[in-house]
């Protein structure tokens, strides 16, 4: 934990450590699905969208860079979780969408992610109290 009187770098380091700890807690909850938090988050975002999107559209809501999203989507495509197709409007644009298996996986993991995050934050509050 940190206070606002610490240096900005110390605060940034503490925040990074907490974010990494949260990511690990979610990874543990998803272990049976052979899925890690960044990929799970991308699937959850895609599940919330009603239509295909460009890979770059996933960058902002997941806090990732497009290259990382591309790598995540490559793995998801190999697992049969997403599909890629060229836009009918601009053939240079590749759109991604969830396959039924990806949608089913998103439904299955959403409560696990929510429970892991809730437990993490509850534990964090208990430590601070």
Secondary structure, DSSP 8 states (H G I E B T S, - for coil): ---TTS-HHHHHHHHHHHHHHHHHHHHHHTGGGT--HHHHHHHHHHHH-SS-EETTHHHHHHT--HHHHHHHHHHHHHTTSEEEEE-SS-TT-EEEEE-HHHHHHHHHHHHHHHHHHHHHHHHHHHHH-
